[in-house]
Amino acid sequence: MTLAFVFPGQGAQTIGMGRDLAEAYPQARAVFDEVDEALSEKLSLLIWEGEIERLTLTRNAQPALMATSMAAMAALKAEGVDVTAAAYVAGHSLGEYSALCAAGALDLADTARLLRVRGDAMQAAVPQGEGAMAAILGLDVDTVSRVAAEAAGDEVCAAANDNDPAQVVVSGHRDAVTRAIEIAKERGAKRAVLLPVSAPFHCSLMQPAADAMAEALSHADIKAPFVPLVGNVTARSESAPAAIREQLVAQVTGRVRWRESVIWMAQDGVTEIWEIGAGKALSGMVRRIDKSLETRAVGGPEDVLAATAALRG
């Protein structure tokens, strides 16, 4: 078995996520406490007892999902499995920060603060209501890229997330994205629907947020990860801190090349992928990309015990 650990992005958040981990493992509870301290607020209370509308705000969802992933990693480590059990780490959008934190390239407090900056900057980049994102199902990325270009006109519309062979997300100005939905349906898309997101991520409209992250990351202490990162914007492995810093800036406006990242890991010998943290969305994508890959979602104490038992054989 050759493992990769992957980390979810925005959309996986739920009220109560990670609470059972914090109750079962003091090490997981310590993760939430450290994130609370880093942000000078009780984010854990919002995660466990708050309203989903507040948790879903970009500034809250990003550090919250990272904290939940790191709590799961802390529980795995408590059972004797650390990040070096994997050949690679990868994350979907904000999950890339979780991956880097898990791999020791960023410390936990810095990761939480960077994600708060990232969330605020991404939200502020485009006035509310001017941008949108839509999921296009049943068309490949090349087709969707042509659809987006046709829909753009003098506005912005681009293929933002290449998630799996039949799911591509477009992002840009709301009117252009709406046009892309109609064109995609004409081209044979099975479904094309607006997503409930607060901003048009991973397109050129996010340039102000990329500039903000370039400034924030210039002050961040990024170390070489214990396990190579497979990056969103390159779909290749990277361990050099300077290159990782550049990629984290580029991914704010760049395409999330998730399908290609999974293919690259499989071609390099990965046989099993563990999704660490909230939800199972990435596991579903992985199975649609390559049915030969085994997947496992590690989000609760029972998942941690089953995963460690499986690894020990």
JOZI-V452404 format. One line per field, one symbol per residue. phi: phi as a letter, one per 30 degrees, with the letter a starting at -180 (. if undefined). psi: psi as a letter, one per 40 degrees, with the letter a starting at -180 (. if undefined). burial: 1 if it has 16 or more other C-alpha atoms within 10 Angstrom, else 0. Layout:
phi=???
psi=???
burial=???
//
This chain:
phi=.ccbcbbdcdjddbdjdiddddddbeddeddddddeddchaddddddcbdcdddddeedcdddddddddddddddeddcjccdddcdbbabdhedddddddedidbdddddddddddddddddddbeejdcabbcccjbdddddddddddddhcccabdcbcdaebbbccbldeddddddeddddddjddbabdcdccaddhbdddeedddddeddddcddccdddbeccdedchbdabdedddedddddddcdddcdeddddddddcjdcbbccckdibdddddedddbddddbbccbbedddddddddddi
psi=hhiihihiaideiiheheddddddhdddddddddddddefigddddddeahddddehdddddddddddddddddddddeehadeeidiiiihbdedddddddeediiddddddddddddddddedhihediiiihhheiiddddddddddddbeahhihdhgdidfhhhiiaidddddddddddddeehdihiiigieigifieeeddddddddddddeighihidhihhidedfiihehddddddddddedeihhgddddddddddeehehhhhhahaedddddddddheehiihhgeiddddddddddde.
burial=0011111111111111111111001011101110110100001101110001001111111111111111111111100010110111111111111111111111111111111111111110110000111111111110011111101100011111111111111111111111111011100010010110111111111111110111001000011111111111111111100001101111111111111111111100011111111111011011111000111111111011001000000
//
